[in-house]
Amino acid sequence: MEIKKEIGQLFVIGFPGNEITPELKSLIHEYHIGGIILFAHNIGTPEEVVNLTTALQKEAKSAGYKYPLFIAIDEENGTVKRLGQGAGEYPGAMALSATQDSKYAYEIGKATGDDLLQLGINWNYAPVLDVNNNPNNPVIGVRSFGETPEMVSEFGLEFMKGLQNAGVATALKHFPGHGDTSVDSHYSLPQINHEIERLREVELVPFKAAIAEGADSIMTAHIVFPALEPEEGRPATLSKNIITGLLREELGFEGVIVTDALEMDAIAETIGIANGAVEAIQAGADNVLIGHLPDEQLKALKRMEEAVHNEEISFEQIQKSIERIYQMKEKYVNWEDLDLEEDKVSKQFNSKEKQELAKEAYEKSVTVLKVGDLLTKEMSVLILQPKDELRTIAEDTTEDNYALSQTVKKYIDDVEVVMTSNNLTDEERKHILEKAKTVDRVLLGTMVAKKEDNIIQLAQEISQNKPIDVISMKSPYAGQWLTNKNYWINTYEPSKLPVDIAVRTLLGEIKPTGKSPVTLKEHI
């Protein structure tokens, strides 16, 4: 095999649209790209996804691939999911741990994996094994299974096993831990200053447990760890001390190491994407991920060729990475089992049994933190609905963003909705205060809100004269800032099913049994 096609196996790339682009076709034939990652912009109906993944594999086969493509996706469930139309609605990590029963993590993992496989997707970049012990973390939060390494290990490993038993490869992220940051690495370069002893006691525990239980691949974090890497400003993704020294040698991981997306600002705005790809492989990574920017993908491939020819990277190292990638492919994908003639969606996809499983898990995950007077269908209600701006770049915004107002309107006729942000103008505050005077109940929906945000101050003011219920649809911490709330319910995600359960709880129709996976106070 020519060197281009050896190098291509080390790349996972994305592309725009839901059809194979000329640029992608060229890279498949010229470089034998090892994997494709799908984002929401690639996803249409289930039938369209099957047509796309089938077309991708046909293209790879016609190009003479030894093994089929890895077709990857970030389907963590909850707030980070890519499948849309016709897909299942499954609880994310923190919602699963709120059930207090890790069997749901396994069963939801298996259901998720089976749905992905029915669509031709064979590698899921999940689960998240970050320990979320920083309430101010802007990018992990409810994507984590909780604030203790024990809980993250228990639920994360069960989710991993469910995916694997469904026949889908897993990627555990974000090594060596993204849970205790207050900066989003999509936009800048975070730093975690804990000593190595603390990292071994907390952040590394779930990864070590997963390695012992057969982890397929591990995704690196674009985070600086001074205790692990002495060179100032060098993130884990580019650190030989962390990838080779810690992950390979100390923890004994023999599977595939894949980088997080190199176009994230933590890499793109520092060392650059092409050089980042080379330095990640030099550090010991096997796969580099470039999800967007076709021009940068080609630059990185050419830069990698140059690095091999210049002996910046040895051919032996490339061969070792390909061997690990092929070992994972042998386990999960082969041409004999891949049906490229049948491109229909199986009846197993989002089956009734899976929908019932999701409903059962959500009813055991939605968490009531404070009980108050019930809502009645005859009441007039003002809903303070949070805007899209309160979601992160890792999430795909969907119609679920307005699930709260849509759901309340299903049960109550007299409803007014005001779109809110965490920091309101004086005019917006006055408008909401006037509206609140005219209704029986105010319902505050939150995504992420801090004590100092004026939406919380406004809600506090309203609560002095009017009952106010809080439904926290993402960050579980927001409700504790309000001292005079009526009901406080955490759904952990803004999806239709858990929000419906929360609203029915306010109406006295259901009693969910979830317990918070993170430490909360009734108010602070």
N, C-alpha and C positions, 0 to 999 in steps of 0.2 A: 504494500500500500504506500502511495506517495505521501510525503511529509505533510502536505496540505490536509490530506484526509485523516491523518493521525491527529493533527492539531485540532481539526474541526470537532472531533469527538469530545474535546474538553470544553466545548461551548454549549450553553443553553441560551437561546435567543427568543425574543418576541417579535411580533410584526403587527401592523395595523389591519383592521377589517376582519371579515370572516371568510375570505378566500385567499388562496396562496398568491402572494405578490411575486412579480418578476424577480425582485431582489432576493426573496426567500428561496425561490426555486433555484436561482443561481448558486446560493450558498449551499443548498442541499446537494447539488450535483458537483460543484467544484470543491467544497470543503467537507462534505459528509458531516454536517453539524450534528452533534450527538443528541441534542434535545431541543424541544420547543416549549415555551411557556405561554399559556393562554391567560389573558386578562378579560375583564368584563367587556371590553370593546371587541373581543373576538367571539363573544358568546351571543347566540340568538336563541331560537327554539331548540329543544333537544334534538330534533331531526336535523337542524342546520349544524349543530355541533358534531353529530355523528358523520354527516357528510364531509365536514372539514377535517376531522381526525382521520377518516378513511382516505381522503384525498392526500393528506400529508404522508401517510404510510405508503400509499401507492407510489408517490413521488420518490420516497426513500428507497423503496424496493427497485424501482426502475433505475435509480442511481447506483445500484449495486451494493447497498448496505449489507453488512454481515448480520447485524441485528436490527430490529425495528427501532424507530425513534422513541426516546422517552418523551412523552407529552405530559407536561407538568402544569400544575395550577396551585394557587393558594386557596384551598377550600377548608379553612379552619372552622367554618360555620360561625353563627353569631354575627358580629360586626364585620368580619372579614370573610367574604364569600364572593365567588365570581359567577356561579351559575345563577341564572335568572328565571326566565319564562318556563313554567312547567316543572321547575325543580323543587326538591323537598326543602322544607324549612326546619333546620335542625339546631338545637342549642349549641352555643359556643362554649369555650372552655370554662369560664367562671360560672356560667349557668349550669353546666354539668356538675361541677364540684359542689354547687349549692344543693344538689339533690341528696348529698351525703352518701351516695351509693355509686361506687365506681363501675358497677355493671352497666350503668347507662352510658358511661364513657366508652366502654367496649362496644356496646350495641349500636350506639350512634356512629362510632368510628367505622364499624362494619357496614352499616347502612350507607354512610357517606362513600366509603370505598366502592361498594357495589354499584351505586349510582354513577360514580365516576367511570368505572370500568365499562358500564353499559354505553357510555358516550365515547369510549376510546381513549380515556385519560388514564394513564398508568403510574403517575408519580404525583403524590400530594405533598406540597410543602407545608407539612403539619405533622405533629402538633407543636405548639409553642411550649417550650419547657422553661421559660423564664419565670423566676420567682418574683411575683409582683409585690415587693415590700416597700415600694415608694408610692404613696397615694398621689403624688404629683407627676407620675410618669405619663407623658403625653401620648405615647404610641403603643404601649403594651396594655396596661390596665386589665380590662375584662377579657383580653385575649389570653391571659394567664389563668391557670387553674387555681391560683391562690397565693397567699403570702408566706407559706411555709414550704420548705423543700420536700417534706414528707407528703403533703397533699398534692403538690405538683407531680411528684414521682408516681404516686398511686394512680391518679386520674390520667396523667399524660401517658403512662405506659399502657394502660388499658385502651386508650384511644389509638395508640400506635398499633397495638396487637389487633384491634378490630379492623383497621385499614389493611394491615398485612394479610390477615386471614381472608379478606375479601379479594386479595390478589393485587393490591396496589402498594407500590413502594412508598416509603415515608421519608421525610426530611425534618429532623428535629432542629428547632431554632430557638434563640439566636446565640450560638456558642461564642464565648463562655458565659453569657448571661446579659440580658438587656432589661432586666426587671427593676433595677435600682438606678435608672437614669431620670433626669428631669428635662432632657433634651431629645428631640426627635432626630434620628440619624438620617432621615430623608432630607433634612434641611441643614444640618450641621454635624460636627464631630463630637459626640458625647465622650465623657471621661468618667470612669468609675475608680475611685481612689482606695478601695478596700485592700487590706493586706491579703497575702496569699492564704493565710490560715482561715480568714473569714470566707474567702471565695470557695475554699474546699469544704467548708461547713454549710454553705448555703447555695451559691450559684451553681457549683459544679455537681452537686448531689444528684439532681434529676438526670443529667447527661450521663454520669457514671452508671446510674441504675439502668438507663436505657441501653447503654453499650453492653452491659452484662446480659440484657434480655434480647439482643439481636437487632440493634438499630441498623437500618439500611444506609442512611446518609445523614449528615449533620451540616447545617447551614451556619456560616460564620456571621458575626456581628461587626458592623463598622463602628467599633467603640474602642477607645484607648484605655488600657489597663496598665498603669505604670508599675504595678507590683509584678506583672508578668512579662512586660516588654520595656526594657530600659530606654530604648530610643524614643525621644520625645515626639508625640504626635502620631506615632505609628499605630493604626488600628489593628484589631485582632485579625481581620481579613488579610492583612499584609504582613503579619508577624510570624516568622519561622519559629520563634520561641513558643508562641501560643499554638499554632496549627501543628507543627511537627513535634516540638518539645513536649507540650502539655497534652494535646489531644491524641497524637499518634503514640508517642513513647511512654508518657506517664500513665495515661488512661487506657492505652492499648487499643484504640479504635482502628479497625482495619477496613472499614467501609469507605464509601465515597464522601468526600468533603466538598461541599458546594458553597460558593460565596453568595451573600445577599446581592441584590442588584447593584451593579457597579456604577449605574448612572445616578444613584443617590448622591446628594451633595457632599456627603462625608468623604466620598472618593472622587467624584467628578470635579468638584471645585477645589480639590487639593492636588493630588498626584495626577489626576486625569484618568479617563476610562481605559485607554489602550495600555498605558504604563501600569495602571492598577491591575489589569488582567495578567500581565507578565509577572508582576511582583506577587500576586496571589498564588500563581503556580509555583514560583520560586519558594514561597513560604510553605508550600506543601498541599495547597488545594488541588482537587482533581477537576472540578467543573467551575467555570466562571459564568455568571449569569448577567446578561445584558438584555433587559426586557424591552427596550425601546431604542430609538435612534439608529436606523439602518446604516447610516454613514459611519457611526462610531463602532458598530459591530464589525464592519469590514476593516476599519482601521486597526481594531484590536486583533483581528485574525492576522493581518499583515505584520503587525508588530510582534505577534507571537512567532510567526515564521522567522522573522529577523532575529529574534532572541535565540531560537534554536540554531540557526545558521551561525550566529556569532558565539555560540556556546555559552550564552547567559543562562540557558536552561539546557540540561543534558537530554539527549534522546532517550537515555535509560529512564529518566524521570517521567517523560511523556509516556513511555511504554508501561511503567508501573501504574500510572493513573488510568490508562486505557484498560489495563487488566482489571482494576477495581470496578470501573464502569461496566465492563463486559460481564463481570461476575454478577453485578446487580441486574443487568439485563437478562442474563441466563435464568435468573430466578423469577423475573416478572414478565418478560416479553420475548416472544420468538415467532418466527414467520409461520411455523406449523400451526400454532393455536390462533393466529390472527386471521379473522374472516374478512377479507377485503372485497367480497362480492355482496355480502349482506350489509346494507347500511340503514336498516330500520332500527328504531328504538325498542328495546325489549320491554315487555310488560312489567318486568321487575323494577324498572326505573320509577322512583317515587311511588312505589306501590301503596295500596291502602294500609298494609301492615306497617310499613315504614311511617306513614302519616300518623297512625295510632301510637306508635312508639314515641314519636316526637311530641305528640300531645301529652302523653303520660309523663315524659321526662320534664316538659315545661311545667306541668302542674306540680311536680315535686321540686322545681327549682325556683319559681317565683317566690320572693321572700318578703314577708310582711314584718316590718321593723317596728311599726306603731299602729295600734288599732284605735279608731275613733268612731264617730257617728256615721252610720251608713248613708250612702247616697240613695235617693229614690228617683224613679223615672219621671216623676212629676216636677222635679226641681228644675230651676234654670241654672245653667253652668257656664262659666267663663273658662276657656282652656287657654293656657299660656303655652303655646307650642314652639319648641326650639327650632331654630333654622338649621339648614345644612352646614353652615360655616363651622358648626361645632363638631364636625367629623374630621378624621385625619386622612392624609393622602393614601394610607394603606387600605382604607375602606372604600368600597364601591357604593356610592349613594344610589338609592333606589326609591321606589314608591313607599317603602317601609318608613321613610323619614316622617311621613305624615300619618302613620298608623294610629297615633293617639287620638287626634281629632276625628279621624275617620271612624274609629271604633266607638268612641263615645256617642257619635251621631247615630250609630246603629241602635242604641238603647234609649237615648234621651232625645226628645224633640227640640227642647228649648236650649240651644247651644250657640255660643258665640266663640269665635277663635281669633286670637291675636298672636301673630308670629313674633317671637322674641329672640333677643341675643343676650349674652351675658352682661353686656354693657350698653344700656339703653340711653337714648337721649332724654333730656328733660321733657320734651314734648311727648315722647313715647310713654314715659312714666306717668305723666298726668292723664294721658288717654286711658291707660290701664287702670289707674286708680278710680277714674270716673266710671269705667265699665264695671269694676268690681262692686261698686255700690248698688248696682241694679240687679245683681244675681243672688241666688241662694248659696252657691258654692263656687269656689275657685279651685281649678285643678292645674297645678304647676308640673309641667313635664320638663325634665332636665336631661342633658347629655353629659356634659362636663361643666361643673360650676364650683367656684371657690368661694370661701367665706366673704372675701372682699368684693366679689362681683356684685354690681348693683341690681341684678335680677334677684339675688338672694336678699339684699336689703329691701327691695320693693316687696317681695313676698312676705318678709318679716313685718313690714308696715301693714300690708293687707290683713295679715293674720290677727292683728289686734282687734279687728272689727268683723271679720268674716272667716268662716271655716275654710281652711286651705289644705288640700290633699297634695302630696308629692309622689309622683311616679318617676323614679330615676331609671332612665332607659339606656344608660351606658355606665358611667362611673358610679360605683355603689356608694361613694362617699358624700355625694351632694346633699342628701337629705339631712345629714347631721348638722349642717350649718343653720338650719331653720329651727328656732326654739319653740315655736307655737303652732306646730302642724297638727292636722287632724289624723289623717292616715299617712303612712310612709311605706311605700312598696318599691322594691328593687326588682326590675326585670332583667337587668344586665345587658340588654340589647333592645333595639327599637323595632323588632320584628312583630308581625301581626299576631301570632299565636300568644306570646307572653304578654303583650299589651292587652289583648282581649281578656286574658286571665286576670290581669290587674284590675281592669275596669269592672269585670264581673265580681271581683273581690269587694270592690267599693260598694257594689249593689247587693252584697250579701248572698250571691248565688253560688259561690265556690270558696273553698278555704285551702289555698296552696300551702305546701309544707316545707318550702325551701329554708335553708339556714345559711347565713352569710359566710362565705369563705374568707373574708377579711374582717379585721377588727373594726367595729364601728361603735360610736357612742350615740345615744338618742339625740343629744345636741352638744355642741361645744361652744 
